[in-house]
Amino acid sequence: MNLYGSIATTTTVTPTDSRLLRNFGHKPSRPSLIVYKSMATRRSSTTGASPLLRINSNFSALEARVSLVFALATQTFSLSQRLLMELASETAKYVFPSRRFESRTLEEALMSVPDIETLNFKVLSRNDQYEIREVESYFIAETTMPGKSGFDLNGASKSFNVLAEYLFGKNTKEEKMEMTTPVFTSKSQSEGEKMDMTTPVITKKVAGQDEWKMSFVMPSKYGSNLPLPKDPSVRIKEVPKKIVAVIAFSGFVSDEEVERRESTLREALKKDTEYRVKNGASAEVAQYNPPFTLPFTRRNEVALEVERIQE
């Protein structure tokens, strides 16, 4: 204590404290030491602590708040980076597809499909027009499409959105599931007919009615343990193992193009000595690519269920 009753106090200040004090206009005489002189020898009547202690307390609280803000900012930045990387990775699967089927023509050589889950199948035979596949069983989510065409933009968009809502959380478990490929649009002879489809979304027309059905292929990891849809217009079904003949083409799908490709496939199968079109089989259309894909790189398929010719 000096003659004037003041207290000289020496306090060690960390680099962080020193930077904070400079921001408030304080200039410490030495980098690591600073001397606070106070004329107060009595305790504050309001807090019971000396002004010096209150100053130190205020700086500590400020430092804590700055540290907290900095930590939160760092964590947010790290999370944002991770989310952006995941988004970029998912987008790359569609924008820069890497999976390609074996090509028979130049048209097929230019086709590509997103690098996401598709149907599990084995190619049994192949020629310059079509290939025969043995497709393993799988589960689908199906809905009836509005309109008189399986490729009407308005009806297809509505049906796609209904199925996408189920896939991305509108189900009893509120679980988001992975998208698969392709999307199927197919015709059928009747409501009671066994479904003929392969990957993605399936649209099928009921004989005698202007009604189509669209289907999403479900991720295989769920098997039969799929969450139930909350929307009653969505139905879950299992498609049994089957053999199909497939013809591929690029560009955008239309009713006229599907009819032409189906006719070509049926005519070609008449010359096949090992397989024939199964009685009552109807065409199904598989679309593998998102709408923004360039037409000449898109992969579409028309398939017919076939059976072995009994000798």
Buried (B, 14 or more C-beta within 10 A) or exposed (E): EEEEEEBEBEEEBEEEBBEBBEEEEEEBEEEEEBEBEBEEEEEEEEEEEBBBBEEBEEBEEEBEEBEEEEEEEEEEEEEEEEEEEEEEEBEEBBEEBEBEBEEBEEBBEBBBBBBBBBBBBEEBEEEEBBBBBEBBEBBBBBBBBBBEBBBBEEBBEBBBEBBBBBBBBBBEEEEEBBBBBBBBBBBBBEEEBEBBBBBBBBBBBBEEEEBBBBBBBBBBEEEEEBBEBEBEEBBBBEBEEBBBBBBBBBEEBEEEBBEEBBEBBBEBBEEBEEBBBBEEBBBBBBBBBBEEBEEEBBBBBBBBBBEEEEE
